[in-house]
Amino acid sequence: QVQLVESGGGLVQAGGSLRLSCAASGRGFSINYMAWYRQTPGKQRELVARITSGGSTNYADSVKGRFTISRNGAKNTVYLQMNSLKPEDTAVYYCDILTTRGDYWGQGTQVTVSS
């Protein structure tokens, strides 16, 4: 079993920054990719950013140039640095980690950006 623990959400004013973290724990797994998704009420969950085990990244167009995904392989942790936040970034953010033991999701963390 792989467990994920997210942290770092909160309330911030437009133009501000937040950093999300998601740590995976367990035994006997390797990570294929790590990603962040977000979801607002009534909408589908959307991909924000993804980073592969090789370090390749991709981003949603709406966050390019503002958000940066990174990882610490030794700690099985993925980060999402969010700068120049906008009210439309308000959502519940979920980490998703695809491992050799399956696909696992974090519990979600609320990010609220006030105008």
Kinemage of the C-alpha trace (Angstrom):
@kinemage 1
@onewidth
@group {chain A} dominant
@subgroup {mainchain}
@vectorlist {calphas} color= white
{ca gln a 1} P 0.000 0.000 0.000
{ca val a 2} L 1.199 3.490 -0.874
{ca gln a 3} L -0.039 6.473 1.107
{ca leu a 4} L 0.064 10.099 0.038
{ca val a 5} L 0.010 13.105 2.324
{ca glu a 6} L -0.576 16.554 0.889
{ca ser a 7} L 0.144 19.881 2.512
{ca gly a 8} L 0.510 23.546 1.697
{ca gly a 9} L -2.900 24.789 0.641
{ca gly a 10} L -4.529 27.882 2.053
{ca leu a 11} L -5.868 31.345 1.406
{ca val a 12} L -3.792 33.875 -0.491
{ca gln a 13} L -4.405 37.174 -2.226
{ca ala a 14} L -4.211 37.468 -5.993
{ca gly a 15} L -0.600 37.812 -7.070
{ca gly a 16} L 0.635 35.801 -4.137
{ca ser a 17} L 2.360 32.430 -3.954
{ca leu a 18} L 1.812 29.043 -2.392
{ca arg a 19} L 3.789 25.816 -2.419
{ca leu a 20} L 2.064 22.454 -2.305
{ca ser a 21} L 3.784 19.252 -1.237
{ca cys a 22} L 2.804 15.621 -1.582
{ca ala a 23} L 4.814 12.848 0.024
{ca ala a 24} L 4.412 9.176 -0.839
{ca ser a 25} L 5.213 6.503 1.724
{ca gly a 26} L 5.184 2.734 1.676
{ca arg a 27} L 7.397 -0.123 0.618
{ca gly a 28} L 8.362 -1.818 -2.554
{ca phe a 29} L 7.360 0.662 -5.196
{ca ser a 30} L 8.900 2.814 -7.873
{ca ile a 31} L 7.377 5.979 -9.248
{ca asn a 32} L 6.561 6.436 -12.922
{ca tyr a 33} L 5.224 9.956 -12.720
{ca met a 34} L 3.900 12.488 -10.236
{ca ala a 35} L 1.220 15.013 -11.056
{ca trp a 36} L -1.062 17.699 -9.697
{ca tyr a 37} L -4.707 18.032 -10.650
{ca arg a 38} L -7.327 20.508 -9.541
{ca gln a 39} L -11.080 20.517 -9.363
{ca thr a 40} L -13.788 23.086 -8.768
{ca pro a 41} L -17.428 22.300 -7.988
{ca gly a 42} L -19.359 21.111 -11.006
{ca lys a 43} L -16.278 20.722 -13.176
{ca gln a 44} L -14.090 17.812 -14.138
{ca arg a 45} L -10.750 17.340 -12.499
{ca glu a 46} L -8.078 18.855 -14.721
{ca leu a 47} L -4.369 18.231 -15.032
{ca val a 48} L -2.256 21.115 -13.784
{ca ala a 49} L 1.258 19.709 -14.137
{ca arg a 50} L 3.069 16.402 -14.426
{ca ile a 51} L 6.666 15.306 -13.950
{ca thr a 52} L 8.024 11.941 -15.023
{ca ser a 53} L 10.638 9.859 -13.292
{ca gly a 54} L 13.062 11.159 -15.887
{ca gly a 55} L 12.278 14.756 -15.031
{ca ser a 56} L 10.202 15.700 -18.068
{ca thr a 57} L 7.426 18.115 -17.284
{ca asn a 58} L 4.232 19.342 -18.875
{ca tyr a 59} L 1.780 22.006 -17.779
{ca ala a 60} L -1.724 23.155 -18.463
{ca asp a 61} L -1.656 26.225 -20.674
{ca ser a 62} L -3.426 28.233 -17.973
{ca val a 63} L -0.512 27.827 -15.531
{ca lys a 64} L 2.521 27.920 -17.806
{ca gly a 65} L 5.055 30.460 -16.637
{ca arg a 66} L 3.428 30.745 -13.195
{ca phe a 67} L 3.550 27.234 -11.717
{ca thr a 68} L 6.544 24.931 -11.388
{ca ile a 69} L 6.417 21.238 -10.598
{ca ser a 70} L 9.443 19.569 -9.058
{ca arg a 71} L 10.287 16.424 -7.150
{ca asn a 72} L 12.653 14.993 -4.603
{ca gly a 73} L 13.200 11.393 -5.615
{ca ala a 74} L 14.932 10.456 -2.409
{ca lys a 75} L 11.910 11.600 -0.406
{ca asn a 76} L 9.261 10.451 -2.925
{ca thr a 77} L 7.855 13.953 -2.748
{ca val a 78} L 6.408 16.196 -5.425
{ca tyr a 79} L 6.018 19.952 -5.121
{ca leu a 80} L 3.973 22.558 -6.913
{ca gln a 81} L 5.261 26.095 -6.623
{ca met a 82} L 2.439 28.452 -7.554
{ca asn a 83} L 3.286 32.086 -8.240
{ca ser a 84} L 1.233 35.005 -9.517
{ca leu a 85} L -1.900 33.288 -8.334
{ca lys a 86} L -5.234 34.331 -9.795
{ca pro a 87} L -8.767 33.940 -8.423
{ca glu a 88} L -9.426 31.381 -11.161
{ca asp a 89} L -6.744 29.157 -9.614
{ca thr a 90} L -9.083 28.589 -6.686
{ca ala a 91} L -9.756 24.851 -6.461
{ca val a 92} L -9.057 21.693 -4.536
{ca tyr a 93} L -5.669 20.436 -5.634
{ca tyr a 94} L -4.904 16.719 -5.709
{ca cys a 95} L -1.619 14.955 -6.199
{ca asp a 96} L -1.534 11.816 -8.297
{ca ile a 97} L 1.343 9.404 -8.254
{ca leu a 98} L 1.579 6.484 -10.638
{ca thr a 99} L 3.697 3.756 -9.121
{ca thr a 100} L 4.610 0.205 -9.980
{ca arg a 101} L 1.982 -0.809 -7.408
{ca gly a 102} L -0.808 1.294 -8.875
{ca asp a 103} L -2.164 4.820 -9.168
{ca tyr a 104} L -2.638 6.740 -5.936
{ca trp a 105} L -4.312 10.046 -5.114
{ca gly a 106} L -3.854 12.474 -2.271
{ca gln a 107} L -6.706 13.633 -0.079
{ca gly a 108} L -6.834 17.062 -1.697
{ca thr a 109} L -5.900 20.467 -0.381
{ca gln a 110} L -7.924 23.653 -0.800
{ca val a 111} L -6.331 26.634 -2.496
{ca thr a 112} L -8.323 29.847 -2.366
{ca val a 113} L -7.165 33.009 -4.127
{ca ser a 114} L -8.969 36.197 -3.192
{ca ser a 115} L -9.245 39.145 -5.559
